[in-house]
Structure formats: structure tokens, C-alpha cells
Amino acid sequence: MYQDYPKRIKALRRSQEISQAKMAEELDISERTYRDIEHGILSPRVDLLSKIAQQLGTTASDLLR
């Protein structure tokens, strides 16, 4: 269930044609950290997950569904 959120993040980002570098910049994190979140290597804190969701026009709850 919750393991799928990295795939959702990646799919939403790609559908909006946003690069990983741009997302990282907007979130004020390194590109490496953002890439690791998308690959499920790192789990973002709740506040960062909310920022990611906001950048993608959704909610953290929807990412975790």
C-alpha cells in the first residue's frame, strides 16, 4: 500500500513534465535526495511529503493511498 507512493510521485512528476532537478530545487533538497525518494531508497519526513504533494498539485494522503 504505502510502498507505491514513490511510483505515484514519479508518475505525477513525469505527467507534468517536471524534471527531478526542478523538483529538488523547488523543495530545497539535493537532486540525489529527491531521486532516492522516487526510487524508494529514502522515506521523506511528513513535512517534505506534504511539500512534494503540493508541488504536484495533490495531497500527501493521495500519494499514500
C-alpha positions, 0 to 999 in steps of 0.5 A: 500500500504505502510502498507505491507512493514513490511510483505515484510521485514519479508518475505525477512528476513525469505527467507534468513534465517536471524534471527531478532537478526542478523538483529538488530545487523547488523543495530545497533538497539535493537532486540525489535526495529527491531521486532516492525518494522516487526510487524508494531508497529514502522515506521523506519526513511528513513535512517534505511529503506534504511539500512534494504533494503540493508541488504536484498539485495533490495531497500527501494522503493521495500519494499514500493511498 
